[in-house]
Amino acid sequence: MKRSIEIFTGRCPVCSPFVQLVKDAACANCEITISNVVAQCEEQTCIRKVNQYGINRLPSVVINGKLLNCCDSPITKQDLLNAGIGQA
């Protein structure tokens, strides 16, 4: 079963390492979608998703439809692994 991973970024210097962190933690069963919120995506789709998921900071990651919001500090690789990224 594929694991859906949605990354929301602002294409900022902080976002690029975060995107790489998620990619490094992902496995073959992970399907990654990256949305640049600043560009507002095609037909404002990512803006609707930002509102739907309750995203209030960038970068953010949504795994299988659930916003990973584990802590007040930046998300770590261990947080991603605990959320199921990288597991077949």
C-alpha atoms as an extended CHARMM CRD file, in Angstrom:
* protein
*
        88  EXT
         1         1  MET       CA              0.0000000000        0.0000000000        0.0000000000  PROA      1               0.0000000000
         2         2  LYS       CA              1.3790000000        3.4020000000       -1.0150000000  PROA      2               0.0000000000
         3         3  ARG       CA              1.9860000000        5.9850000000        1.7020000000  PROA      3               0.0000000000
         4         4  SER       CA              0.8940000000        9.4560000000        0.6080000000  PROA      4               0.0000000000
         5         5  ILE       CA              3.3040000000       12.2060000000        1.6430000000  PROA      5               0.0000000000
         6         6  GLU       CA              2.4670000000       15.8210000000        0.8680000000  PROA      6               0.0000000000
         7         7  ILE       CA              5.1300000000       18.4530000000        1.5170000000  PROA      7               0.0000000000
         8         8  PHE       CA              4.1070000000       22.1070000000        1.6490000000  PROA      8               0.0000000000
         9         9  THR       CA              6.9300000000       24.6100000000        1.1410000000  PROA      9               0.0000000000
        10        10  GLY       CA              7.5350000000       28.2700000000        0.4830000000  PROA      10              0.0000000000
        11        11  ARG       CA             10.6410000000       27.5040000000       -1.6140000000  PROA      11              0.0000000000
        12        12  CYS       CA             12.7500000000       29.1560000000        1.0850000000  PROA      12              0.0000000000
        13        13  PRO       CA             16.2420000000       28.2240000000        2.3110000000  PROA      13              0.0000000000
        14        14  VAL       CA             14.7010000000       26.4180000000        5.3100000000  PROA      14              0.0000000000
        15        15  CYS       CA             12.3730000000       24.3560000000        3.1150000000  PROA      15              0.0000000000
        16        16  SER       CA             14.9710000000       22.7700000000        0.8270000000  PROA      16              0.0000000000
        17        17  PRO       CA             16.7720000000       20.7660000000        3.5620000000  PROA      17              0.0000000000
        18        18  PHE       CA             13.3820000000       19.7220000000        4.9700000000  PROA      18              0.0000000000
        19        19  VAL       CA             12.2560000000       18.4010000000        1.5790000000  PROA      19              0.0000000000
        20        20  GLN       CA             15.5250000000       16.4710000000        1.2970000000  PROA      20              0.0000000000
        21        21  LEU       CA             15.0580000000       15.0750000000        4.8120000000  PROA      21              0.0000000000
        22        22  VAL       CA             11.6210000000       13.7210000000        3.8750000000  PROA      22              0.0000000000
        23        23  LYS       CA             12.9460000000       12.2790000000        0.6020000000  PROA      23              0.0000000000
        24        24  ASP       CA             15.8220000000       10.5920000000        2.4530000000  PROA      24              0.0000000000
        25        25  ALA       CA             13.4300000000        9.0310000000        4.9710000000  PROA      25              0.0000000000
        26        26  ALA       CA             10.9480000000        7.8450000000        2.3160000000  PROA      26              0.0000000000
        27        27  CYS       CA             10.8170000000        4.3240000000        0.9140000000  PROA      27              0.0000000000
        28        28  ALA       CA              9.6920000000        2.8140000000       -2.3650000000  PROA      28              0.0000000000
        29        29  ASN       CA              6.0960000000        2.7000000000       -1.0750000000  PROA      29              0.0000000000
        30        30  CYS       CA              6.0480000000        6.4450000000       -0.4060000000  PROA      30              0.0000000000
        31        31  GLU       CA              4.4340000000        8.7290000000       -2.9630000000  PROA      31              0.0000000000
        32        32  ILE       CA              5.6990000000       12.2850000000       -2.4410000000  PROA      32              0.0000000000
        33        33  THR       CA              3.9430000000       15.4290000000       -3.6610000000  PROA      33              0.0000000000
        34        34  ILE       CA              5.5960000000       18.8190000000       -3.1700000000  PROA      34              0.0000000000
        35        35  SER       CA              3.4990000000       21.9880000000       -3.2330000000  PROA      35              0.0000000000
        36        36  ASN       CA              4.9810000000       25.4760000000       -3.3940000000  PROA      36              0.0000000000
        37        37  VAL       CA              2.4400000000       27.5220000000       -1.4440000000  PROA      37              0.0000000000
        38        38  VAL       CA              4.0230000000       30.8230000000       -2.4800000000  PROA      38              0.0000000000
        39        39  ALA       CA              3.3350000000       30.0060000000       -6.1420000000  PROA      39              0.0000000000
        40        40  GLN       CA             -0.1780000000       28.9770000000       -5.0040000000  PROA      40              0.0000000000
        41        41  CYS       CA             -0.1510000000       25.8580000000       -7.1820000000  PROA      41              0.0000000000
        42        42  GLU       CA             -2.2900000000       25.2130000000      -10.1950000000  PROA      42              0.0000000000
        43        43  GLU       CA             -5.8830000000       26.3800000000       -9.6540000000  PROA      43              0.0000000000
        44        44  GLN       CA             -5.0910000000       27.1900000000       -5.9790000000  PROA      44              0.0000000000
        45        45  THR       CA             -5.2830000000       23.4840000000       -5.0790000000  PROA      45              0.0000000000
        46        46  CYS       CA             -2.5130000000       23.6740000000       -2.4790000000  PROA      46              0.0000000000
        47        47  ILE       CA             -4.0820000000       26.7250000000       -0.8080000000  PROA      47              0.0000000000
        48        48  ARG       CA             -7.3030000000       24.7480000000       -0.3120000000  PROA      48              0.0000000000
        49        49  LYS       CA             -5.2720000000       21.8640000000        1.1220000000  PROA      49              0.0000000000
        50        50  VAL       CA             -3.3970000000       24.2320000000        3.4630000000  PROA      50              0.0000000000
        51        51  ASN       CA             -6.7460000000       25.3390000000        4.8360000000  PROA      51              0.0000000000
        52        52  GLN       CA             -8.1350000000       21.7940000000        4.9270000000  PROA      52              0.0000000000
        53        53  TYR       CA             -5.1610000000       20.4390000000        6.9020000000  PROA      53              0.0000000000
        54        54  GLY       CA             -4.8700000000       23.5080000000        9.1440000000  PROA      54              0.0000000000
        55        55  ILE       CA             -1.2900000000       24.2390000000        8.1210000000  PROA      55              0.0000000000
        56        56  ASN       CA              0.0120000000       27.3800000000        9.7850000000  PROA      56              0.0000000000
        57        57  ARG       CA              3.7580000000       27.0880000000        9.1810000000  PROA      57              0.0000000000
        58        58  LEU       CA              6.0830000000       26.0910000000        6.3840000000  PROA      58              0.0000000000
        59        59  PRO       CA              7.5430000000       23.6930000000        5.6660000000  PROA      59              0.0000000000
        60        60  SER       CA              4.8950000000       21.1670000000        6.6870000000  PROA      60              0.0000000000
        61        61  VAL       CA              4.2900000000       17.5340000000        5.8600000000  PROA      61              0.0000000000
        62        62  VAL       CA              1.0270000000       15.6020000000        5.6380000000  PROA      62              0.0000000000
        63        63  ILE       CA              1.1640000000       11.8160000000        5.8090000000  PROA      63              0.0000000000
        64        64  ASN       CA             -1.8570000000        9.8640000000        4.5860000000  PROA      64              0.0000000000
        65        65  GLY       CA             -4.0580000000       12.9320000000        5.0230000000  PROA      65              0.0000000000
        66        66  LYS       CA             -2.8450000000       13.8040000000        8.5380000000  PROA      66              0.0000000000
        67        67  LEU       CA             -0.6990000000       16.8470000000        9.2960000000  PROA      67              0.0000000000
        68        68  LEU       CA              2.4760000000       15.8780000000       11.1330000000  PROA      68              0.0000000000
        69        69  ASN       CA              2.5080000000       18.4050000000       13.9280000000  PROA      69              0.0000000000
        70        70  CYS       CA              4.4270000000       16.6990000000       16.6640000000  PROA      70              0.0000000000
        71        71  CYS       CA              6.2080000000       19.4930000000       18.3590000000  PROA      71              0.0000000000
        72        72  ASP       CA              7.1160000000       23.1500000000       18.6010000000  PROA      72              0.0000000000
        73        73  SER       CA             10.6200000000       22.5370000000       17.2850000000  PROA      73              0.0000000000
        74        74  PRO       CA             11.5400000000       21.6100000000       13.6990000000  PROA      74              0.0000000000
        75        75  ILE       CA             10.4960000000       18.1460000000       12.5290000000  PROA      75              0.0000000000
        76        76  THR       CA             13.3400000000       15.6270000000       12.6770000000  PROA      76              0.0000000000
        77        77  LYS       CA             14.0400000000       12.4420000000       10.7510000000  PROA      77              0.0000000000
        78        78  GLN       CA             13.0030000000       10.4860000000       13.8510000000  PROA      78              0.0000000000
        79        79  ASP       CA              9.6300000000       12.2920000000       13.8430000000  PROA      79              0.0000000000
        80        80  LEU       CA              9.1660000000       11.2240000000       10.2120000000  PROA      80              0.0000000000
        81        81  LEU       CA             10.1090000000        7.6180000000       10.9620000000  PROA      81              0.0000000000
        82        82  ASN       CA              7.7490000000        7.5860000000       13.9750000000  PROA      82              0.0000000000
        83        83  ALA       CA              4.9620000000        8.7750000000       11.6530000000  PROA      83              0.0000000000
        84        84  GLY       CA              5.5520000000        5.8030000000        9.3460000000  PROA      84              0.0000000000
        85        85  ILE       CA              7.6280000000        7.2900000000        6.5690000000  PROA      85              0.0000000000
        86        86  GLY       CA             10.1290000000        4.8030000000        5.2550000000  PROA      86              0.0000000000
        87        87  GLN       CA              8.1610000000        1.7350000000        6.2900000000  PROA      87              0.0000000000
        88        88  ALA       CA              6.9730000000       -0.6530000000        3.6050000000  PROA      88              0.0000000000
